[in-house]
């Protein structure tokens, strides 16, 4: 019984030493991305978001590319496919797809990625 108390005390001392070292060094936040890095990450995520919308609307079913139909997902120019499909896609369907994507978004995602994922499909084309 006395032996387990020594182990417990040693662990407490080790934890205290780590905590004290962290306090002494100071808690440092991760540096925020600059405006250029923010724009780059946002643009990349918007491209991925367009592909997610193409897959959510199953645009691959009417696509002329065999690779899209074979993989049952968008493998071509998601920007052009989504733009063509927006006229015949009801806003309610677009909203449901957006809600599904937002529900699947991790809570700890970065700000540029979150900004891109909150876009509706028509936001990629000047809010038509």
N, C-alpha and C positions, 0 to 999 in steps of 0.2 A: 504494500500500500504506500509505503514511503517512497518507493522507487517511481511510481506513477506521478506523485506530486512533484518530484524533481523534473521529470520530463515536461509536465505541464508548466512549471515555473520557467524552464528554459525556453519553451515556446513563447510564453508571454513576454519574456525578456527580448527574444529575437524580434517579435512583432513590434514591441515598443521601440527597439533600436531602428527598425526600418521606418516606422512612423516618424520618429524624431529626425532621422536623416532627411526624410521628405520635407518636413517642416523647415529644417535648416536650409535646405536647397531652395525651398519655395516652390509652390505649385505653379507650374507654367502651363498656360493654355497653348493648344496647337495654334500656330499662326494662321490667320485667315488668308484665303487665296486673294491675290490681287485682281484688279478688274480684267486684265487680259486672260488670266487663268480661269476666272469665273466665266467669262464669255466663251472660252474654248470648251470648258466642260459642259456648259449649258447647250452649246451648239451640237456637241456630240450626243448628248442625251436626247435632244430634240429629234435627231436622226433615228435613234433607237425607238423613241416614242412613236414616230410615224410608222415604223415597222410593226410595233405592238398594235396600233390601231388597224393596220392592214390585216394582221392575223386575227384580231378580235372581230372584224367585219367579214372574215373569211373571203377576202377579195381574191385569194388564190384560186377559188373555184371558177371564176370567170376570166382568169388571166390567160394570156396567149403564150406565156413562157412555160415550156414543159417542166423546167426545174421547179417552178412554183407549185404546179399541180402535183408533181411527184413527191416533193417534201411537205406538201400541205401547209405551206407558210410562204410568206413573201421572200423571194430570193432575188428580185430585180430592183427596179427603181421605185422604192416605196413612196417617195415624194410625188412622182407622177401618178402612180396608181391611186393613192389616197385623194389627190386633187380631182381626178376623174370621177371618183365614187361619191364625193361629197354632195353633188347635186341630187343624186337619187337616194341618199341616206337620210332618214328622218332625224331631226335634232334629238328626239327622245332616245333613239338608239345610240347616238353619239354620246349622250349624257350617261347612259347606262354603261357603256364601254369605259368611259372615263372613271366612273365610280368603281368599277371592277378593278381597274388598274391602280387607282389610288388605294383601294383596300389591300392590294397585294404589295404595296410599297412599304419597305422597312421603315421603322420609326426613326432610325439613326442615319438616314440618308443625308447627303450633303445638300447645302442650299441650292447650288446650281442645278443639281439633279431634281430636287423637289420642285423648283420653279418650272422646269421643262415638263415634268409629269403632270402638273396642274393645268396644262394647256388643253383646250378642246381641239378637236381635229381641224376646225376652220380657223383656229388661231395661227396655224402655220402658214396661212395664205392671206394674211392681211385682214382677218376677221370678216371674210365675205359672208 
